[in-house]
Amino acid sequence: MASVAMPRAPAPRWRLTLFRVLAALLGLVYLPGALLMAAPWASSSMAKALPPLSPLIWAWAQAANPDNQRWTFALSASVDEAIAVILFCLAWRPLARPLLFQFLGLALVVDLGANTPFVPGIIVGYSPLLLLLVAYPEPRRLLTPFWRGSINRPLLVLALVTGALFVPEVWLALQAQVRSADELALNYGWASIVEHTCNLWLIALLAAFRQPGSTLLALLVTACLLYLGVAATAVPNNPGSWSLAGGAIAIAGGAAYLAITVWAWGGSRRPQRDRRSA
């Protein structure tokens, strides 16, 4: 006798409310770090002048030589703001875009892998994100493979090219952190570069899978690449910076992401217009 699939019970309202509150609060923790996106151009006194509104701002204020970490904090701030946008979107509609939450789960693995070997106590700092993962109202949705369904092949090719360009940067940063031979390593700045570069690539990769939320991810990686391209040209000699050439490549990559995303969005809306006019 064939079994009949039972309808899935909706998530209790209190769990939805709890998750929304936690996601919004965590997004607010990330949000003030946007001030550090001015790091490549700001005066040296900015590091000490800003109130410690977020862990990222506090970390820059503790740096012995903030000028040497302008690129590090620009990279960290841009990716963290992308994560803040994702958190606010999840707080708004928790169940509509499981792909965004799957990214957060993968990002937590990256964060712990990049930092824990050098700062074991940082696990405590990531406990709010772990709590958010546990509080997700319908955890079974997170087990749905995001690679099922169609794939935006141009975006996938861009993600693979981006990853190939990121590999040398990540490897060199990891080696520098292991050696702990410079000021950036003593402040765990190289580990931060590994963490945020890998998370940026995760956003680029997941954007290629046509799931709810993938367009948002594509727009976020577009914004990050365009901003980081400009930032790299402003501080080409900072430790870890992508340099002038890398900045130009990032700007071109961001423009390519934007063009493909807009083209794909227009293509998805065209059949709807055709049906209305029929």
Phi and psi in degrees as GROMACS dihedral restraints (atoms count N, CA, C in turn):
[ dihedral_restraints ]
;  ai    aj    ak    al  type     phi  dphi    fc
    3     4     5     6     1   -70.8    20    10
    4     5     6     7     1   137.7    20    10
    6     7     8     9     1   -80.1    20    10
    7     8     9    10     1   146.9    20    10
    9    10    11    12     1  -106.0    20    10
   10    11    12    13     1   126.6    20    10
   12    13    14    15     1   -68.9    20    10
   13    14    15    16     1   127.6    20    10
   15    16    17    18     1   -80.6    20    10
   16    17    18    19     1   141.2    20    10
   18    19    20    21     1   -63.0    20    10
   19    20    21    22     1   141.4    20    10
   21    22    23    24     1   -76.2    20    10
   22    23    24    25     1   130.7    20    10
   24    25    26    27     1   -69.7    20    10
   25    26    27    28     1   137.5    20    10
   27    28    29    30     1   -65.8    20    10
   28    29    30    31     1   154.4    20    10
   30    31    32    33     1   -65.7    20    10
   31    32    33    34     1   140.8    20    10
   33    34    35    36     1   -58.7    20    10
   34    35    36    37     1   146.2    20    10
   36    37    38    39     1   -61.5    20    10
   37    38    39    40     1   -35.1    20    10
   39    40    41    42     1   -66.5    20    10
   40    41    42    43     1   -31.5    20    10
   42    43    44    45     1   -72.0    20    10
   43    44    45    46     1   -38.2    20    10
   45    46    47    48     1   -61.9    20    10
   46    47    48    49     1   -44.1    20    10
   48    49    50    51     1   -64.4    20    10
   49    50    51    52     1   -44.9    20    10
   51    52    53    54     1   -59.4    20    10
   52    53    54    55     1   -45.5    20    10
   54    55    56    57     1   -64.4    20    10
   55    56    57    58     1   -42.4    20    10
   57    58    59    60     1   -59.6    20    10
   58    59    60    61     1   -43.3    20    10
   60    61    62    63     1   -65.3    20    10
   61    62    63    64     1   -45.7    20    10
   63    64    65    66     1   -64.0    20    10
   64    65    66    67     1   -43.3    20    10
   66    67    68    69     1   -64.6    20    10
   67    68    69    70     1   -41.5    20    10
   69    70    71    72     1   -66.1    20    10
   70    71    72    73     1   -42.4    20    10
   72    73    74    75     1   -64.3    20    10
   73    74    75    76     1   -41.9    20    10
   75    76    77    78     1   -67.0    20    10
   76    77    78    79     1   -37.1    20    10
   78    79    80    81     1   -61.9    20    10
   79    80    81    82     1   -37.8    20    10
   81    82    83    84     1   -67.4    20    10
   82    83    84    85     1   -28.8    20    10
   84    85    86    87     1   -66.9    20    10
   85    86    87    88     1   -40.4    20    10
   87    88    89    90     1   -74.2    20    10
   88    89    90    91     1   -31.3    20    10
   90    91    92    93     1   -58.3    20    10
   91    92    93    94     1   -46.1    20    10
   93    94    95    96     1   -62.1    20    10
   94    95    96    97     1   -19.5    20    10
   96    97    98    99     1   -61.0    20    10
   97    98    99   100     1   -13.7    20    10
   99   100   101   102     1   -59.0    20    10
  100   101   102   103     1   -25.6    20    10
  102   103   104   105     1   -59.9    20    10
  103   104   105   106     1   -29.7    20    10
  105   106   107   108     1   -78.5    20    10
  106   107   108   109     1    -3.8    20    10
  108   109   110   111     1   -69.0    20    10
  109   110   111   112     1   -12.5    20    10
  111   112   113   114     1   -87.5    20    10
  112   113   114   115     1    -0.4    20    10
  114   115   116   117     1   -54.6    20    10
  115   116   117   118     1   -40.2    20    10
  117   118   119   120     1   -63.0    20    10
  118   119   120   121     1   -21.6    20    10
  120   121   122   123     1  -116.2    20    10
  121   122   123   124     1   -12.9    20    10
  123   124   125   126     1   -74.5    20    10
  124   125   126   127     1   160.9    20    10
  126   127   128   129     1   -71.6    20    10
  127   128   129   130     1   161.1    20    10
  129   130   131   132     1   -62.6    20    10
  130   131   132   133     1   -26.9    20    10
  132   133   134   135     1   -74.4    20    10
  133   134   135   136     1   -12.2    20    10
  135   136   137   138     1   -61.0    20    10
  136   137   138   139     1   -35.8    20    10
  138   139   140   141     1   -59.2    20    10
  139   140   141   142     1   -38.6    20    10
  141   142   143   144     1   -89.5    20    10
  142   143   144   145     1   -21.3    20    10
  144   145   146   147     1   -79.1    20    10
  145   146   147   148     1   -29.5    20    10
  147   148   149   150     1   -73.1    20    10
  148   149   150   151     1   138.4    20    10
  150   151   152   153     1   -69.4    20    10
  151   152   153   154     1   150.4    20    10
  153   154   155   156     1   -74.5    20    10
  154   155   156   157     1    70.6    20    10
  156   157   158   159     1   -77.3    20    10
  157   158   159   160     1   -17.4    20    10
  159   160   161   162     1  -149.2    20    10
  160   161   162   163     1   161.7    20    10
  162   163   164   165     1   -58.1    20    10
  163   164   165   166     1   -33.4    20    10
  165   166   167   168     1   -67.7    20    10
  166   167   168   169     1   -43.4    20    10
  168   169   170   171     1   -65.2    20    10
  169   170   171   172     1   -40.5    20    10
  171   172   173   174     1   -61.4    20    10
  172   173   174   175     1   -41.0    20    10
  174   175   176   177     1   -64.0    20    10
  175   176   177   178     1   -39.9    20    10
  177   178   179   180     1   -66.7    20    10
  178   179   180   181     1   -35.4    20    10
  180   181   182   183     1   -66.7    20    10
  181   182   183   184     1   -26.4    20    10
  183   184   185   186     1   -84.2    20    10
  184   185   186   187     1   -10.7    20    10
  186   187   188   189     1   -66.6    20    10
  187   188   189   190     1   135.0    20    10
  189   190   191   192     1   -67.0    20    10
  190   191   192   193     1   -35.8    20    10
  192   193   194   195     1  -133.2    20    10
  193   194   195   196     1    83.6    20    10
  195   196   197   198     1   -58.3    20    10
  196   197   198   199     1   -28.7    20    10
  198   199   200   201     1   -60.4    20    10
  199   200   201   202     1   -32.2    20    10
  201   202   203   204     1   -77.7    20    10
  202   203   204   205     1    -6.1    20    10
  204   205   206   207     1  -120.8    20    10
  205   206   207   208     1    21.3    20    10
  207   208   209   210     1   -60.5    20    10
  208   209   210   211     1   -44.9    20    10
  210   211   212   213     1   -67.2    20    10
  211   212   213   214     1   -42.4    20    10
  213   214   215   216     1   -56.0    20    10
  214   215   216   217     1   -46.6    20    10
  216   217   218   219     1   -78.6    20    10
  217   218   219   220     1   -26.6    20    10
  219   220   221   222     1   -64.9    20    10
  220   221   222   223     1   -45.0    20    10
  222   223   224   225     1   -62.6    20    10
  223   224   225   226     1   -47.7    20    10
  225   226   227   228     1   -61.4    20    10
  226   227   228   229     1   -43.8    20    10
  228   229   230   231     1   -64.8    20    10
  229   230   231   232     1   -41.8    20    10
  231   232   233   234     1   -65.3    20    10
  232   233   234   235     1   -43.7    20    10
  234   235   236   237     1   -70.2    20    10
  235   236   237   238     1   -38.9    20    10
  237   238   239   240     1   -63.5    20    10
  238   239   240   241     1   -35.6    20    10
  240   241   242   243     1   -69.2    20    10
  241   242   243   244     1   -34.1    20    10
  243   244   245   246     1   -61.3    20    10
  244   245   246   247     1   -40.9    20    10
  246   247   248   249     1   -66.2    20    10
  247   248   249   250     1   -37.3    20    10
  249   250   251   252     1   -61.3    20    10
  250   251   252   253     1   -42.7    20    10
  252   253   254   255     1   -61.1    20    10
  253   254   255   256     1   -42.7    20    10
  255   256   257   258     1   -61.5    20    10
  256   257   258   259     1   -42.4    20    10
  258   259   260   261     1   -64.0    20    10
  259   260   261   262     1   -42.1    20    10
  261   262   263   264     1   -66.7    20    10
  262   263   264   265     1   -37.1    20    10
  264   265   266   267     1   -64.6    20    10
  265   266   267   268     1   -38.9    20    10
  267   268   269   270     1   -68.9    20    10
  268   269   270   271     1   -35.5    20    10
  270   271   272   273     1   -65.9    20    10
  271   272   273   274     1   -33.8    20    10
  273   274   275   276     1   -71.4    20    10
  274   275   276   277     1   -50.9    20    10
  276   277   278   279     1  -136.8    20    10
  277   278   279   280     1    86.9    20    10
  279   280   281   282     1   -60.5    20    10
  280   281   282   283     1   -34.1    20    10
  282   283   284   285     1  -101.3    20    10
  283   284   285   286     1    -3.5    20    10
  285   286   287   288     1   -79.0    20    10
  286   287   288   289     1   -27.8    20    10
  288   289   290   291     1  -134.4    20    10
  289   290   291   292     1    74.4    20    10
  291   292   293   294     1   -58.1    20    10
  292   293   294   295     1   -25.5    20    10
  294   295   296   297     1   -58.9    20    10
  295   296   297   298     1   -36.6    20    10
  297   298   299   300     1   -65.3    20    10
  298   299   300   301     1   -39.1    20    10
  300   301   302   303     1   -73.6    20    10
  301   302   303   304     1   -33.0    20    10
  303   304   305   306     1   -61.8    20    10
  304   305   306   307     1   -37.1    20    10
  306   307   308   309     1   -60.6    20    10
  307   308   309   310     1   -44.1    20    10
  309   310   311   312     1   -60.5    20    10
  310   311   312   313     1   -39.3    20    10
  312   313   314   315     1   -63.3    20    10
  313   314   315   316     1   -44.6    20    10
  315   316   317   318     1   -66.7    20    10
  316   317   318   319     1   -37.6    20    10
  318   319   320   321     1   -64.5    20    10
  319   320   321   322     1   -36.4    20    10
  321   322   323   324     1   -62.9    20    10
  322   323   324   325     1   -40.5    20    10
  324   325   326   327     1   -61.9    20    10
  325   326   327   328     1   -44.0    20    10
  327   328   329   330     1   -62.4    20    10
  328   329   330   331     1   -45.6    20    10
  330   331   332   333     1   -59.4    20    10
  331   332   333   334     1   -46.5    20    10
  333   334   335   336     1   -68.0    20    10
  334   335   336   337     1   -41.0    20    10
  336   337   338   339     1   -65.0    20    10
  337   338   339   340     1   -34.7    20    10
  339   340   341   342     1   -79.9    20    10
  340   341   342   343     1   -29.1    20    10
  342   343   344   345     1  -109.8    20    10
  343   344   345   346     1   -35.0    20    10
  345   346   347   348     1   -58.7    20    10
  346   347   348   349     1   -39.6    20    10
  348   349   350   351     1   -59.9    20    10
  349   350   351   352     1   -23.6    20    10
  351   352   353   354     1  -104.7    20    10
  352   353   354   355     1   -31.6    20    10
  354   355   356   357     1  -134.5    20    10
  355   356   357   358     1    81.1    20    10
  357   358   359   360     1   -56.2    20    10
  358   359   360   361     1   -33.0    20    10
  360   361   362   363     1   -69.5    20    10
  361   362   363   364     1    -8.6    20    10
  363   364   365   366     1   -68.8    20    10
  364   365   366   367     1   -13.5    20    10
  366   367   368   369     1   -55.6    20    10
  367   368   369   370     1   -37.4    20    10
  369   370   371   372     1   -62.6    20    10
  370   371   372   373     1   -38.8    20    10
  372   373   374   375     1   -65.0    20    10
  373   374   375   376     1   -27.9    20    10
  375   376   377   378     1   -93.8    20    10
  376   377   378   379     1     3.7    20    10
  378   379   380   381     1   -62.0    20    10
  379   380   381   382     1   -34.5    20    10
  381   382   383   384     1   -61.4    20    10
  382   383   384   385     1   -37.1    20    10
  384   385   386   387     1   -68.4    20    10
  385   386   387   388     1   -37.9    20    10
  387   388   389   390     1   -63.9    20    10
  388   389   390   391     1   -40.9    20    10
  390   391   392   393     1   -61.5    20    10
  391   392   393   394     1   -38.2    20    10
  393   394   395   396     1   -63.7    20    10
  394   395   396   397     1   -40.2    20    10
  396   397   398   399     1   -61.9    20    10
  397   398   399   400     1   -41.6    20    10
  399   400   401   402     1   -67.5    20    10
  400   401   402   403     1   -32.6    20    10
  402   403   404   405     1   -82.8    20    10
  403   404   405   406     1    -2.7    20    10
  405   406   407   408     1   -57.2    20    10
  406   407   408   409     1   129.5    20    10
  408   409   410   411     1   -61.7    20    10
  409   410   411   412     1   -36.5    20    10
  411   412   413   414     1  -128.6    20    10
  412   413   414   415     1    80.3    20    10
  414   415   416   417     1   -61.1    20    10
  415   416   417   418     1   -23.0    20    10
  417   418   419   420     1   -63.5    20    10
  418   419   420   421     1   -28.7    20    10
  420   421   422   423     1   -62.8    20    10
  421   422   423   424     1   -28.1    20    10
  423   424   425   426     1   -71.5    20    10
  424   425   426   427     1   -18.3    20    10
  426   427   428   429     1   -86.6    20    10
  427   428   429   430     1    -6.4    20    10
  429   430   431   432     1   -70.2    20    10
  430   431   432   433     1   120.3    20    10
  432   433   434   435     1   -59.5    20    10
  433   434   435   436     1   124.9    20    10
  435   436   437   438     1   -72.8    20    10
  436   437   438   439     1   -14.7    20    10
  438   439   440   441     1   -84.1    20    10
  439   440   441   442     1    -3.2    20    10
  441   442   443   444     1   -73.1    20    10
  442   443   444   445     1   144.6    20    10
  444   445   446   447     1    96.7    20    10
  445   446   447   448     1  -167.3    20    10
  447   448   449   450     1   -78.9    20    10
  448   449   450   451     1   160.5    20    10
  450   451   452   453     1  -127.6    20    10
  451   452   453   454     1   138.0    20    10
  453   454   455   456     1   -81.8    20    10
  454   455   456   457     1    98.6    20    10
  456   457   458   459     1   -62.0    20    10
  457   458   459   460     1   -42.6    20    10
  459   460   461   462     1   -58.9    20    10
  460   461   462   463     1   -40.1    20    10
  462   463   464   465     1   -69.4    20    10
  463   464   465   466     1   -34.4    20    10
  465   466   467   468     1   -65.1    20    10
  466   467   468   469     1   -41.8    20    10
  468   469   470   471     1   -62.2    20    10
  469   470   471   472     1   -43.6    20    10
  471   472   473   474     1   -61.7    20    10
  472   473   474   475     1   -40.6    20    10
  474   475   476   477     1   -64.2    20    10
  475   476   477   478     1   -40.3    20    10
  477   478   479   480     1   -67.6    20    10
  478   479   480   481     1   -39.9    20    10
  480   481   482   483     1   -65.3    20    10
  481   482   483   484     1   -42.7    20    10
  483   484   485   486     1   -60.7    20    10
  484   485   486   487     1   -43.7    20    10
  486   487   488   489     1   -62.2    20    10
  487   488   489   490     1   -41.0    20    10
  489   490   491   492     1   -62.8    20    10
  490   491   492   493     1   -35.9    20    10
  492   493   494   495     1   -74.1    20    10
  493   494   495   496     1   -29.3    20    10
  495   496   497   498     1   -77.1    20    10
  496   497   498   499     1   -28.3    20    10
  498   499   500   501     1   -54.5    20    10
  499   500   501   502     1   -50.3    20    10
  501   502   503   504     1   -61.1    20    10
  502   503   504   505     1   -38.0    20    10
  504   505   506   507     1   -63.7    20    10
  505   506   507   508     1   -44.5    20    10
  507   508   509   510     1   -66.0    20    10
  508   509   510   511     1   -41.9    20    10
  510   511   512   513     1   -64.8    20    10
  511   512   513   514     1   -44.8    20    10
  513   514   515   516     1   -65.3    20    10
  514   515   516   517     1   -40.3    20    10
  516   517   518   519     1   -65.4    20    10
  517   518   519   520     1   -39.9    20    10
  519   520   521   522     1   -64.6    20    10
  520   521   522   523     1   -43.0    20    10
  522   523   524   525     1   -62.3    20    10
  523   524   525   526     1   -42.3    20    10
  525   526   527   528     1   -64.1    20    10
  526   527   528   529     1   -37.5    20    10
  528   529   530   531     1   -68.9    20    10
  529   530   531   532     1   -38.8    20    10
  531   532   533   534     1   -64.3    20    10
  532   533   534   535     1   -40.2    20    10
  534   535   536   537     1   -68.3    20    10
  535   536   537   538     1   -32.5    20    10
  537   538   539   540     1    51.0    20    10
  538   539   540   541     1    46.0    20    10
  540   541   542   543     1  -105.1    20    10
  541   542   543   544     1     1.7    20    10
  543   544   545   546     1  -139.2    20    10
  544   545   546   547     1   175.2    20    10
  546   547   548   549     1   -62.9    20    10
  547   548   549   550     1   -37.9    20    10
  549   550   551   552     1   -62.5    20    10
  550   551   552   553     1   -40.1    20    10
  552   553   554   555     1   -68.0    20    10
  553   554   555   556     1   -38.1    20    10
  555   556   557   558     1   -64.5    20    10
  556   557   558   559     1   -27.1    20    10
  558   559   560   561     1   -94.8    20    10
  559   560   561   562     1     8.8    20    10
  561   562   563   564     1    59.5    20    10
  562   563   564   565     1    30.1    20    10
  564   565   566   567     1   -70.7    20    10
  565   566   567   568     1   -35.7    20    10
  567   568   569   570     1   -66.7    20    10
  568   569   570   571     1   -37.4    20    10
  570   571   572   573     1   -63.3    20    10
  571   572   573   574     1   -36.7    20    10
  573   574   575   576     1   -64.9    20    10
  574   575   576   577     1   -38.4    20    10
  576   577   578   579     1   -63.4    20    10
  577   578   579   580     1   -42.8    20    10
  579   580   581   582     1   -59.5    20    10
  580   581   582   583     1   -48.5    20    10
  582   583   584   585     1   -59.3    20    10
  583   584   585   586     1   -51.9    20    10
  585   586   587   588     1   -76.6    20    10
  586   587   588   589     1   -31.0    20    10
  588   589   590   591     1   -66.5    20    10
  589   590   591   592     1   -43.0    20    10
  591   592   593   594     1   -65.2    20    10
  592   593   594   595     1   -39.2    20    10
  594   595   596   597     1   -66.7    20    10
  595   596   597   598     1   -36.9    20    10
  597   598   599   600     1   -63.1    20    10
  598   599   600   601     1   -39.3    20    10
  600   601   602   603     1   -67.8    20    10
  601   602   603   604     1   -35.9    20    10
  603   604   605   606     1   -60.5    20    10
  604   605   606   607     1   -42.2    20    10
  606   607   608   609     1   -60.6    20    10
  607   608   609   610     1   -43.5    20    10
  609   610   611   612     1   -64.0    20    10
  610   611   612   613     1   -40.5    20    10
  612   613   614   615     1   -67.7    20    10
  613   614   615   616     1   -48.6    20    10
  615   616   617   618     1   -66.9    20    10
  616   617   618   619     1   -24.4    20    10
  618   619   620   621     1   -63.7    20    10
  619   620   621   622     1   -20.6    20    10
  621   622   623   624     1   -80.1    20    10
  622   623   624   625     1   -13.7    20    10
  624   625   626   627     1   -95.6    20    10
  625   626   627   628     1   121.4    20    10
  627   628   629   630     1   -74.9    20    10
  628   629   630   631     1    78.1    20    10
  630   631   632   633     1  -123.2    20    10
  631   632   633   634     1   158.6    20    10
  633   634   635   636     1   -54.3    20    10
  634   635   636   637     1   124.9    20    10
  636   637   638   639     1   105.9    20    10
  637   638   639   640     1   -12.6    20    10
  639   640   641   642     1   -68.8    20    10
  640   641   642   643     1   -33.5    20    10
  642   643   644   645     1   -64.6    20    10
  643   644   645   646     1   -40.5    20    10
  645   646   647   648     1   -61.0    20    10
  646   647   648   649     1   -43.5    20    10
  648   649   650   651     1   -62.2    20    10
  649   650   651   652     1   -40.2    20    10
  651   652   653   654     1   -63.3    20    10
  652   653   654   655     1   -39.7    20    10
  654   655   656   657     1   -68.3    20    10
  655   656   657   658     1   -35.4    20    10
  657   658   659   660     1   -67.7    20    10
  658   659   660   661     1   -42.8    20    10
  660   661   662   663     1   -68.8    20    10
  661   662   663   664     1   -32.3    20    10
  663   664   665   666     1   -59.5    20    10
  664   665   666   667     1   -50.8    20    10
  666   667   668   669     1   -62.5    20    10
  667   668   669   670     1   -42.1    20    10
  669   670   671   672     1   -64.2    20    10
  670   671   672   673     1   -45.3    20    10
  672   673   674   675     1   -65.6    20    10
  673   674   675   676     1   -42.5    20    10
  675   676   677   678     1   -63.3    20    10
  676   677   678   679     1   -45.1    20    10
  678   679   680   681     1   -64.6    20    10
  679   680   681   682     1   -47.8    20    10
  681   682   683   684     1   -66.9    20    10
  682   683   684   685     1   -30.5    20    10
  684   685   686   687     1   -62.6    20    10
  685   686   687   688     1   -44.7    20    10
  687   688   689   690     1   -67.4    20    10
  688   689   690   691     1   -41.4    20    10
  690   691   692   693     1   -63.7    20    10
  691   692   693   694     1   -38.7    20    10
  693   694   695   696     1   -64.1    20    10
  694   695   696   697     1   -36.0    20    10
  696   697   698   699     1   -71.8    20    10
  697   698   699   700     1   -22.7    20    10
  699   700   701   702     1   -79.2    20    10
  700   701   702   703     1   -32.6    20    10
  702   703   704   705     1  -129.6    20    10
  703   704   705   706     1    62.4    20    10
  705   706   707   708     1   -66.2    20    10
  706   707   708   709     1   -21.7    20    10
  708   709   710   711     1  -103.0    20    10
  709   710   711   712     1     4.1    20    10
  711   712   713   714     1   -67.8    20    10
  712   713   714   715     1   146.7    20    10
  714   715   716   717     1   -55.7    20    10
  715   716   717   718     1   127.2    20    10
  717   718   719   720     1    85.7    20    10
  718   719   720   721     1    -8.5    20    10
  720   721   722   723     1   -62.8    20    10
  721   722   723   724     1   151.0    20    10
  723   724   725   726     1   -76.3    20    10
  724   725   726   727     1    -4.0    20    10
  726   727   728   729     1    70.6    20    10
  727   728   729   730     1   178.7    20    10
  729   730   731   732     1   -63.2    20    10
  730   731   732   733     1   -44.8    20    10
  732   733   734   735     1   -65.2    20    10
  733   734   735   736     1   -45.3    20    10
  735   736   737   738     1   -63.7    20    10
  736   737   738   739     1   -36.4    20    10
  738   739   740   741     1   -63.9    20    10
  739   740   741   742     1   -41.9    20    10
  741   742   743   744     1   -63.6    20    10
  742   743   744   745     1   -40.6    20    10
  744   745   746   747     1   -64.5    20    10
  745   746   747   748     1   -40.6    20    10
  747   748   749   750     1   -63.8    20    10
  748   749   750   751     1   -41.5    20    10
  750   751   752   753     1   -62.9    20    10
  751   752   753   754     1   -43.0    20    10
  753   754   755   756     1   -63.9    20    10
  754   755   756   757     1   -40.2    20    10
  756   757   758   759     1   -64.5    20    10
  757   758   759   760     1   -41.6    20    10
  759   760   761   762     1   -62.4    20    10
  760   761   762   763     1   -40.3    20    10
  762   763   764   765     1   -64.1    20    10
  763   764   765   766     1   -39.6    20    10
  765   766   767   768     1   -65.2    20    10
  766   767   768   769     1   -42.4    20    10
  768   769   770   771     1   -60.6    20    10
  769   770   771   772     1   -43.1    20    10
  771   772   773   774     1   -63.7    20    10
  772   773   774   775     1   -44.8    20    10
  774   775   776   777     1   -63.3    20    10
  775   776   777   778     1   -45.1    20    10
  777   778   779   780     1   -67.0    20    10
  778   779   780   781     1   -40.1    20    10
  780   781   782   783     1   -64.3    20    10
  781   782   783   784     1   -45.2    20    10
  783   784   785   786     1   -64.4    20    10
  784   785   786   787     1   -41.8    20    10
  786   787   788   789     1   -62.2    20    10
  787   788   789   790     1   -43.9    20    10
  789   790   791   792     1   -66.7    20    10
  790   791   792   793     1   -39.0    20    10
  792   793   794   795     1   -65.1    20    10
  793   794   795   796     1   -41.8    20    10
  795   796   797   798     1   -64.5    20    10
  796   797   798   799     1   -37.8    20    10
  798   799   800   801     1   -66.6    20    10
  799   800   801   802     1   -34.4    20    10
  801   802   803   804     1   -72.7    20    10
  802   803   804   805     1   -26.7    20    10
  804   805   806   807     1   -86.3    20    10
  805   806   807   808     1   -19.7    20    10
  807   808   809   810     1   -61.8    20    10
  808   809   810   811     1   -44.8    20    10
  810   811   812   813     1   -61.3    20    10
  811   812   813   814     1   -33.5    20    10
  813   814   815   816     1   -65.1    20    10
  814   815   816   817     1   -41.1    20    10
  816   817   818   819     1   -65.7    20    10
  817   818   819   820     1   -37.5    20    10
  819   820   821   822     1   -64.6    20    10
  820   821   822   823     1   -39.3    20    10
  822   823   824   825     1   -67.6    20    10
  823   824   825   826     1   -36.8    20    10
  825   826   827   828     1   -66.2    20    10
  826   827   828   829     1   -37.2    20    10
  828   829   830   831     1   -81.3    20    10
  829   830   831   832     1   -14.1    20    10
